[in-house]
Structures are given as C-alpha cells and as structure tokens.
Amino acid sequence: MYNKNLKSLEKVNKKLAHKVKNTSLEEAAKHVGAIKSEKSEYLLICDNNYVDDTPSPLEAAKSIYEEQIKSAQTMHDFIVIFGLGIGNLLDY
C-alpha cells in the first residue's frame, strides 16, 4: 500500500514524494507523535503543534458522521470523508 500511495503522490507532487521516500521512520518520529487528551483520546501532534483542531477528535468524528448520515438516501449509499488524523472516525 505504501508503494502504491507513493506512486500516486509522485503524479501530483514529485518533490513531496521524494521527501517522503527519503525520510526514515526514525527521522519522521522526531516530528510526529500522539498524546492523550484529558478525555483519554489520542491527539496527533507535529513539531509540538496539534494537528486536530478540537479537544475531542472522537466527538468531532461522531458529529461529522451523524451529519453526513442524514443525507444518505438508502442503506446502499456510502459516505467518504477525507482528513488527516489518527482514524477516530473509523473507530466510530
């Protein structure tokens, strides 16, 4: 999956793809991490800055899901939500 995503990235942003390809996990780990919030939810951080714009990403994910499911017309409809984070919406 990593290589497939990297090839897709190369099509739209060669410079970023090169940077991703040549950055070790050890180097990336120096900049990206997660901390637990007061509600015991993980918050993604990058260079000591919060990536999530809410103190409760899980509550935000639930809110997005509940709002989007209202627009589904049948049980066969599907909803795609893009974002950057730890996957809280997938947990819900």
C-alpha positions as CSV (number, residue, x, y, z in Angstrom):
1,M,0.0,0.0,0.0
2,Y,2.9,2.4,0.8
3,N,4.4,2.0,-2.7
4,K,1.0,2.4,-4.4
5,N,0.4,5.6,-2.4
6,L,3.9,6.9,-3.1
7,K,3.4,6.4,-6.9
8,S,0.1,8.3,-6.7
9,L,1.8,11.1,-4.8
10,E,4.6,11.3,-7.4
11,K,2.0,12.0,-10.1
12,V,0.8,15.2,-8.3
13,N,3.8,16.3,-6.2
14,K,7.2,14.8,-7.1
15,K,9.0,17.0,-4.6
16,L,6.9,15.8,-1.7
17,A,7.0,12.2,-2.9
18,H,10.9,12.4,-2.9
19,K,10.9,13.8,0.6
20,V,8.6,11.1,1.9
21,K,10.6,8.4,0.2
22,N,13.9,9.6,1.6
23,T,12.7,10.3,5.2
24,S,13.4,7.4,7.6
25,L,10.8,6.4,10.2
26,E,13.3,7.5,12.9
27,E,13.5,11.0,11.4
28,A,9.8,11.2,10.9
29,A,9.2,10.1,14.5
30,K,11.2,13.1,15.7
31,H,8.4,15.4,14.3
32,V,5.2,13.4,14.6
33,G,3.6,11.8,17.6
34,A,0.4,11.5,19.7
35,I,-0.5,12.5,23.2
36,K,-3.6,11.6,25.3
37,S,-6.1,14.3,26.0
38,E,-8.0,14.8,29.2
39,K,-10.7,12.5,27.8
40,S,-8.1,9.8,27.1
41,E,-8.3,10.4,23.3
42,Y,-5.2,10.5,21.2
43,L,-4.3,13.8,19.7
44,L,-2.0,13.9,16.7
45,I,0.9,16.4,17.1
46,C,3.5,17.5,14.6
47,D,6.5,19.6,15.8
48,N,4.7,20.0,19.1
49,N,1.6,21.5,17.4
50,Y,-1.8,19.9,17.5
51,V,-3.0,18.6,14.1
52,D,-6.6,18.2,15.3
53,D,-8.4,21.5,15.7
54,T,-10.7,20.2,18.5
55,P,-10.0,19.0,22.1
56,S,-12.1,15.9,21.3
57,P,-11.5,14.4,17.9
58,L,-13.8,11.5,18.6
59,E,-16.7,13.8,19.3
60,A,-15.9,15.7,16.1
61,A,-15.9,12.5,14.2
62,K,-19.2,11.4,15.6
63,S,-20.7,14.8,14.7
64,I,-19.4,14.6,11.1
65,Y,-20.8,11.1,10.8
66,E,-24.2,11.9,12.2
67,E,-24.5,15.0,10.0
68,Q,-23.4,13.1,6.8
69,I,-25.6,10.0,7.5
70,K,-28.7,12.3,7.4
71,S,-28.0,12.9,3.7
72,A,-27.8,9.2,2.8
73,Q,-31.0,8.3,0.9
74,T,-30.7,4.5,1.2
75,M,-28.8,1.9,3.2
76,H,-26.7,1.4,0.0
77,D,-25.4,4.9,-0.1
78,F,-21.9,5.4,1.1
79,I,-20.1,8.4,2.6
80,V,-16.4,9.3,2.1
81,I,-14.8,11.7,4.5
82,F,-11.2,12.7,3.9
83,G,-8.9,14.0,6.7
84,L,-5.7,13.8,8.4
85,G,-5.6,12.2,11.8
86,I,-5.4,9.1,13.8
87,G,-8.5,7.5,12.4
88,N,-11.1,8.4,15.1
89,L,-13.9,8.3,12.5
90,L,-13.0,4.8,11.7
91,D,-13.3,3.9,15.4
92,Y,-16.8,5.2,15.5
